[in-house]
Structure formats: structure tokens, C-alpha cells
């Protein structure tokens, strides 16, 4: 049976002001857009069979939004772990952990491990007080993991080290980069059923923000995970399932590559890009840079792969027609990565991204970026979290950090995301930061003001159809907004209310 939805008296984002439109959706596709004149509506539908949505000239019809970088499982777990982001000292972290260990919200019966997240040490005067002995004293009977913002490093007590296969008698309790990543499977002791229920709630929340699509770069075997979740009724978002080196063979064995449907998910879940991590992060001082980190002579960060190894990984993906999502944060990591990509046997598939690209040599590297046809997948909210870290760890080089406008001006396409849970999955916050380079209520204090993006550019980098407006032939992935986002300042964007979200002509959020 044909499904028809008709939006009447609809102002359309990206269309002329003071005009109203009738938009018809048939079988999940925008089939017609007609301006209303003299009270006449579009014809060609049976009002007795169509769903009529009258926006009354007051609510705006818009393309839906996409988040290009999400760690879905981590994001769901985030809401059930102790958030230490606001702690301004190591002593405060310890006090918050002591209190939380007695809080029923974090009771061991729900999850045996205790996990604290998002420690930000840029201004701590006393980081040295955290050590294995102290963590054993405050949590002698329960594994304790304390993660820095970015998830590239963590502290563990002895029970946590033992759970990860380490001997606490010969370990400091501090894990960095790959050792920290390898601990991730140990962190979660909740069942798949419980975690899946949390992920379902994350999907519903995303839909309430106007999101219909995400690129999921979770570090696990995501094909089977998403098949299970979809079978259980999780159908709120289109998912692009990222593949890491240890998982890419799973897709190859199934004869699948980027863009192909994951079996038994009705086309809602697709194989995503091949994710390669080349360096660390700013917060853990492991992003790979040309200059040493202040206070050190030889800490330039970490670059994970020899160019020859990275080249082999790229060729493996190219052989099987994968898109790529390559993590590179430091300026040296970006330079080496772009240079290695430029020497590959062919250009990477269209739609491949450099993830983060937080610091770049703005002339040489941006030319390579453009020539290689790569997309810069950026996370604006990180700018707010990292601005003090930039001053502390990249002094004198801040102008090269988060250089959004320079990237765009060089002709490099951008896509916006969150890197949730490192920052909340909130496209409206990402847009607000893009046009101000500042956090909420701090808009008069932009970080490197000349790198502010114009709103239209940021908007097109956020929409699911990659355009400013809905057009005939688009998938009916759309949302109803309380006001025109292209007329908003940062406060208006942050306060945007989403009245409805539709995925392929099906409501995933409806607040009217």
C-alpha cells in the first residue's frame, strides 16, 4: 500500500522567506514541493489516505541531521558512569570517586567495575597524587578505572589491572594509548541486553535532536552487534558500521564493503568506513607533532604505524573497495598520513575522511588534503574542551589548531560530528561552536576568531542530504523545527526545539 504524507503551510529551511509550501512524501521519498499561492494546495493525493501535517506557517521543515563520528556503545555507557569532567584537581577527582562508590546509582550489582570518565587535567596542580596505592586504598574490593577525556589514557587499581591481565606488582597503574584501548573490553561488565537497552535510549534521544543517521566507529565487532540490536527493535537511526583492522575481514568474508547493506537489517544499517588510528590525542599528550610537548625533550607523541605498514593497510582497504576514516590529530601525524595516502596505488574512495585533523600545517598539508579528495571530519565541541590544552601543550601553534575556515577556504569538504561520548551527540552545539569558536555564554571570547565558520557552511556539513534544503527526490529523512536554523545565533541554535523527526517517511520522534 502506498504511504503518503503531506506537509501543508510549511516554511522550508533554505527557501525564500515569507513563502509557504506543500511538501508531499510518497513511500519514503520527497515527491513534490510546491509553493502555496492564494490558499491553493498541491493536488494529486487522496486526503482520506494521506497523513496531513499542517505546520501553520510557524514551524520549519528541514533536512534531518547526521553525526559523522560516534562511539555508540561508549556513548550509552557514558550516562551510567561517573563523569569527572568538571573536576579541577586530582584531589577533587579522588573525593568524587569516594562519594560515588557509596552511591546506589553506581552499585556493583548493576555493574561490578567502577568507571570514572572524562578527567581533564589541563589545569590540575596536583596530578602527581594519583597512583596505584591510593586507588587501592579507596577501592580495595572493586575494580576501579579512571579515564581521561578522549579515552587515550587511564588509571587503574590493582583489581582492574588483574582484570586486564596485568601484574599489579610490576605496574604503575597508568595505561596509555594501545594499552588503554586494549582494556576497553574489560571495562564493561553489564550484559548485552542491558547495554542494548541503553543504546536504544541513545537512539531515541538522537531522534529527538533531529538526527537520523550516524557513523558508528565503536571499537568492536559491530556487524553482529547491530544485527542483534535491529532484530530487537532498534530502528531509530541509519547506522554506518565502522570497521577496524581486526574486524575488516568480517565484512570481506561476507562479501561486503562500505555502503553495502548489513544482512537482515532492511537497508537501515550499512557497512561503514575502514577506521585506522594513526596517533594519540592532545589530552594525553600523545597526538604526534613536529614539536616536542612543553617540558619534555623527546615526547613528540605517538605515531602508531611505520609508513610502510600504513601503506599496506591502505592497500588492503583499496583492494576491497572500502572507504576510509583515518584518525590523525597532531600536525606530524596529519602530514605523514596524507603523504602516505598520496603514494597509494589509487585515490581513496570518494567519501573517505581524515578524522579530527586538529592541527595542520596549513599550507602544504591543506594542498595535499584537497588534491587527495579527502573530507575533514571535524568535531567542533572538542575546540571548547581543548582550548586550554592547546595553550598548554601547543603554545605558539594555536593558530594551526581546529582551523575550520582555513580547511574550507582550501577547498576541503567538511563534515561535523561529536565523537560521542567525548562530546555529547548534539548537532546544535556543534553548529553553535562552529560559528563562534566558543562555549555557551563565552561567545565574546572566541578561540582564534579568524577560523569561525559561516552558518550555511556548517549547516550543509551537518545535514543528512548534505544540502542546505530539502529537494524533490530526497529521502524523507527530515525534521520539523521551531524556527529557521539559518537565522539563528549561537543561543538560538543551542535552544532549538525539534518538534518531529522522520526517517524514510517514518516518524522516529513526534512532539506534536
VENDA-V559266 format. One record per residue. OMEGA is omega in whole degrees, -180 to 180 (999 if undefined). NEAR is the number of other C-alpha atoms within 8 Angstrom. D_FIRST is the distance of its C-alpha to the first C-alpha in Angstrom with 1 decimal. Layout:
OMEGA&NEAR&D_FIRST ; OMEGA&NEAR&D_FIRST
//
This chain:
-180&2&0.0 ; 178&5&3.8 ; -179&9&6.4 ; 175&12&9.6 ; -179&12&13.0 ; 175&12&16.2 ; -179&13&19.7 ; 180&14&22.4 ; -173&12&26.2 ; 164&17&25.9 ; -178&16&29.0 ; 176&12&28.1 ; 178&13&30.3 ; 179&7&32.2 ; -178&8&31.7 ; 176&5&34.6 ; 174&5&36.0 ; 175&5&35.7 ; 177&9&32.5 ; -173&12&29.1 ; 167&14&25.7 ; -178&15&22.2 ; -179&13&19.8 ; 177&12&16.2 ; 180&15&13.9 ; 178&12&10.7 ; 173&9&9.0 ; -179&12&12.4 ; 175&13&14.7 ; -173&15&17.0 ; 178&10&16.2 ; 175&8&19.1 ; -177&11&22.2 ; 176&9&24.3 ; 179&8&27.5 ; 179&13&27.8 ; 178&6&30.9 ; 175&4&32.5 ; -179&5&29.7 ; 177&6&27.2 ; 176&9&23.6 ; 176&7&21.2 ; 173&4&19.4 ; 175&4&16.2 ; 179&6&13.7 ; -176&6&13.0 ; 180&7&14.9 ; -179&4&13.7 ; -177&6&10.1 ; 169&11&11.4 ; -178&8&13.6 ; 177&9&17.0 ; -179&8&19.7 ; -179&8&23.1 ; 171&12&25.6 ; 180&8&28.4 ; -173&9&30.2 ; -178&9&31.5 ; -167&12&29.2 ; 177&15&28.5 ; -169&12&25.3 ; 166&12&26.2 ; 175&14&25.3 ; -174&15&25.3 ; 180&13&28.3 ; 172&13&29.3 ; -171&15&32.4 ; -179&12&33.9 ; -178&15&36.3 ; 168&17&35.6 ; -164&13&37.2 ; -178&12&34.5 ; 178&9&36.4 ; -180&10&39.6 ; 178&13&37.9 ; 179&13&36.7 ; -177&10&40.2 ; -175&11&41.7 ; -179&6&40.9 ; 178&7&42.7 ; -177&11&45.9 ; -179&10&48.9 ; -176&10&48.5 ; -172&12&52.0 ; -174&9&51.1 ; 179&7&53.3 ; -177&10&56.4 ; 177&9&59.2 ; 176&12&61.5 ; 179&13&61.7 ; 179&8&63.6 ; 176&9&60.7 ; -178&11&58.3 ; 179&8&60.5 ; 179&8&60.8 ; 179&9&57.0 ; 179&10&56.5 ; 180&9&59.2 ; -176&8&57.5 ; 179&10&54.1 ; 178&10&55.5 ; -175&8&56.3 ; -178&8&53.0 ; 178&5&50.6 ; -177&5&47.7 ; -176&13&48.9 ; -177&11&50.2 ; 178&9&50.7 ; 177&5&48.7 ; 177&7&45.5 ; -173&11&46.5 ; -180&11&50.0 ; 171&13&50.5 ; -176&13&51.2 ; 171&11&49.8 ; -173&13&50.8 ; 168&14&49.1 ; 172&13&49.5 ; 180&15&53.3 ; -168&13&54.5 ; -173&10&58.1 ; -176&8&58.8 ; 179&7&61.3 ; 177&9&62.4 ; -167&6&66.2 ; -176&8&66.4 ; -176&9&63.9 ; -176&5&66.8 ; 179&7&66.8 ; 178&8&63.6 ; -175&10&64.7 ; -178&12&64.1 ; 180&7&66.9 ; -179&8&65.6 ; 176&13&62.0 ; -180&10&63.5 ; -176&7&65.5 ; 179&7&62.6 ; -175&11&60.2 ; -173&9&62.4 ; -175&5&60.0 ; 177&11&56.6 ; -175&15&55.3 ; 179&13&55.1 ; 177&14&53.4 ; -172&11&53.7 ; 173&14&51.6 ; 176&15&52.4 ; -176&12&49.9 ; 175&10&48.1 ; 179&11&48.4 ; 177&15&50.9 ; -178&13&53.7 ; 169&13&54.4 ; 180&12&57.3 ; 168&16&57.4 ; -174&15&59.7 ; 180&11&61.3 ; 178&12&58.7 ; 177&13&55.9 ; 179&13&58.0 ; 179&10&58.5 ; -180&9&54.7 ; 177&8&54.3 ; 180&6&57.0 ; 173&8&59.8 ; -177&8&63.4 ; 180&10&64.0 ; -178&4&67.8 ; -177&5&67.4 ; 179&8&64.6 ; -174&7&64.5 ; -179&12&61.1 ; 180&9&59.8 ; -177&10&56.9 ; 174&10&55.9 ; -172&10&53.2 ; 177&7&52.3 ; 177&8&54.1 ; 179&13&52.1 ; -179&9&48.8 ; 180&7&49.8 ; -174&9&50.3 ; 180&8&46.7 ; -180&6&45.5 ; -174&8&48.4 ; -170&9&47.5 ; 177&8&44.5 ; 174&8&45.3 ; -178&9&42.2 ; 176&6&39.8 ; -178&6&36.5 ; 180&6&34.7 ; -179&8&36.6 ; 179&12&36.2 ; 178&9&32.4 ; 176&8&32.1 ; 180&10&34.1 ; 176&12&32.0 ; 178&9&28.8 ; 176&9&30.7 ; 178&10&31.6 ; 178&11&27.9 ; 179&11&27.2 ; 178&8&30.3 ; 179&12&29.3 ; -180&14&26.0 ; 177&13&28.1 ; 179&10&30.1 ; -178&13&27.2 ; 175&15&27.2 ; -170&18&24.1 ; 176&12&26.1 ; 167&14&29.4 ; -175&13&31.7 ; -177&14&33.0 ; 176&12&36.6 ; -177&11&37.6 ; 175&7&40.5 ; -176&6&39.1 ; -167&8&37.0 ; -180&11&33.7 ; -178&10&31.4 ; 179&7&31.8 ; -177&8&32.0 ; 172&9&28.6 ; 179&12&27.0 ; -178&8&28.5 ; 179&10&27.4 ; 179&10&23.8 ; 180&8&23.7 ; 175&6&25.2 ; 178&6&22.4 ; -176&9&23.9 ; -177&7&21.0 ; -175&10&22.3 ; 164&12&23.6 ; -175&11&23.4 ; 169&11&26.5 ; -171&14&28.8 ; 180&14&31.1 ; -180&14&34.7 ; 171&15&37.0 ; -176&11&40.8 ; -178&10&43.4 ; -178&6&43.5 ; -171&10&39.7 ; -179&10&38.9 ; 177&8&39.8 ; 179&7&36.9 ; -179&12&34.4 ; -180&10&36.6 ; 177&7&36.8 ; -179&6&33.0 ; -175&6&33.0 ; 174&10&31.4 ; -176&12&32.4 ; 179&12&31.5 ; 179&8&28.0 ; 179&8&26.7 ; 169&12&24.1 ; -177&11&25.7 ; 174&6&24.6 ; 176&5&22.2 ; 174&11&21.1 ; 176&7&17.7 ; -178&7&19.4 ; -178&10&20.4 ; -175&13&24.0 ; 173&14&26.0 ; -179&17&29.6 ; -176&14&31.7 ; 171&14&35.2 ; -176&16&38.4 ; 176&13&40.4 ; 178&10&44.2 ; -177&9&46.6 ; 180&12&49.8 ; -176&16&51.8 ; -176&17&52.0 ; 179&12&51.6 ; -175&13&53.8 ; 180&13&54.2 ; -180&12&55.6 ; 179&10&57.7 ; 171&13&56.2 ; -170&17&54.3 ; -172&15&56.3 ; 175&11&58.4 ; -178&7&61.2 ; 179&5&63.4 ; 177&11&64.5 ; -177&13&63.4 ; 180&7&66.0 ; 178&4&68.7 ; 177&7&68.2 ; -172&6&69.8 ; 175&6&67.4 ; 177&7&64.0 ; -174&12&61.7 ; -176&13&58.7 ; 169&9&56.9 ; -166&11&55.4 ; -169&7&53.7 ; 166&8&53.8 ; 179&7&56.5 ; 180&9&55.2 ; 179&7&55.4 ; 177&8&53.2 ; 179&10&50.6 ; 178&11&50.7 ; 179&8&50.0 ; 178&9&47.0 ; -179&10&45.6 ; 177&10&46.2 ; 178&8&44.3 ; 179&12&41.2 ; -180&12&41.6 ; -177&7&41.9 ; 169&8&38.5 ; 177&9&36.9 ; 160&12&36.4 ; -180&15&36.3 ; 168&14&39.1 ; -172&12&39.6 ; 179&12&43.4 ; 173&13&45.1 ; -175&17&48.3 ; -178&17&50.0 ; -177&16&53.7 ; 179&14&55.0 ; 176&10&56.6 ; 179&15&53.5 ; -179&14&51.4 ; -179&11&54.2 ; -179&9&54.5 ; 179&11&50.7 ; 179&11&50.2 ; 180&9&53.2 ; 178&11&52.0 ; -178&12&48.6 ; -179&9&50.4 ; 179&6&52.2 ; -176&10&49.1 ; 176&5&48.5 ; 175&5&45.6 ; 175&9&43.9 ; -177&12&41.5 ; 179&10&37.8 ; -177&7&36.4 ; 177&8&35.2 ; -172&12&38.1 ; 159&11&39.8 ; -178&13&43.1 ; 177&12&42.5 ; -179&11&44.7 ; -169&16&47.3 ; 176&12&49.3 ; -175&12&52.6 ; 164&15&53.1 ; -162&10&56.0 ; -179&9&54.6 ; -175&6&56.1 ; -174&7&56.1 ; 179&12&53.1 ; 175&13&50.8 ; 178&9&51.7 ; 180&11&50.7 ; -178&12&47.5 ; -176&11&46.4 ; -179&7&47.7 ; 178&10&45.8 ; -178&10&42.4 ; 175&15&41.9 ; 171&13&40.0 ; 177&14&41.9 ; -170&15&39.8 ; -178&13&41.7 ; -173&13&41.7 ; -177&15&43.3 ; 177&11&43.9 ; 179&10&46.3 ; -180&12&48.5 ; -179&11&49.2 ; -170&7&49.9 ; -171&10&52.0 ; 178&9&54.1 ; 176&8&57.1 ; 177&11&56.7 ; 179&12&56.8 ; -176&10&60.0 ; -171&9&61.5 ; 178&10&60.5 ; -177&11&59.9 ; -179&8&62.7 ; -179&6&63.4 ; -176&7&60.1 ; -178&10&57.7 ; 178&7&57.0 ; -175&10&55.3 ; 179&10&53.0 ; -173&10&49.4 ; -171&12&50.1 ; -176&9&46.7 ; 178&10&47.8 ; 178&9&50.1 ; -179&14&47.2 ; -178&10&45.0 ; 178&7&48.0 ; 179&9&48.6 ; 178&7&45.3 ; 177&14&43.7 ; 177&9&40.0 ; 171&11&39.5 ; -178&11&36.7 ; 176&16&37.1 ; -175&17&36.8 ; -168&21&38.5 ; -180&12&39.8 ; 11&13&38.8 ; 179&13&40.6 ; 166&11&43.6 ; -179&9&42.2 ; 175&8&39.3 ; -175&12&35.8 ; -178&9&35.8 ; -179&15&34.9 ; 174&9&36.5 ; 179&10&39.8 ; 178&14&39.6 ; -179&14&39.1 ; 179&14&42.0 ; -179&15&44.3 ; -175&13&43.5 ; 179&12&44.7 ; -173&13&47.7 ; -179&17&48.7 ; 177&13&49.6 ; -179&9&48.5 ; -179&7&47.7 ; 177&4&50.7 ; -173&8&52.5 ; 179&10&51.1 ; -177&5&54.6 ; -176&6&55.5 ; 175&10&53.3 ; -177&7&53.9 ; -171&9&55.0 ; -176&8&53.8 ; 178&5&53.7 ; 177&11&50.7 ; 176&12&48.4 ; 171&11&45.0 ; -172&8&43.6 ; -178&10&40.5 ; 178&8&38.3 ; 179&8&39.2 ; -179&13&38.5 ; -180&11&35.2 ; 178&10&33.9 ; -177&11&35.1 ; -173&14&32.9 ; -176&13&29.5 ; 177&12&26.7 ; 177&9&26.2 ; -180&8&30.0 ; -179&10&30.2 ; -171&11&31.5 ; 173&10&28.4 ; 176&11&24.7 ; 177&7&24.0 ; -179&9&21.3 ; 177&7&19.7 ; 166&10&20.5 ; 180&10&18.3 ; 169&12&17.3 ; -171&14&20.1 ; 177&14&21.9 ; 178&14&24.0 ; -175&12&25.4 ; -178&14&29.2 ; -178&11&31.9 ; -179&8&33.8 ; -178&9&34.0 ; -178&9&35.0 ; 177&9&36.8 ; -172&5&39.2 ; 165&9&40.2 ; -176&7&43.4 ; -180&12&43.5 ; 179&9&43.6 ; 178&9&40.5 ; -179&13&38.6 ; -179&9&39.8 ; -176&6&38.8 ; 176&11&35.3 ; 178&7&32.8 ; -177&13&29.2 ; -180&13&27.1 ; 176&15&23.7 ; -177&19&22.4 ; 179&15&18.9 ; -180&14&18.2 ; 179&10&15.5 ; -180&14&13.7 ; -179&7&14.4 ; 171&9&17.5 ; 175&12&20.4 ; -178&11&23.0 ; -178&8&22.9 ; 177&6&26.2 ; 999&4&25.5
//
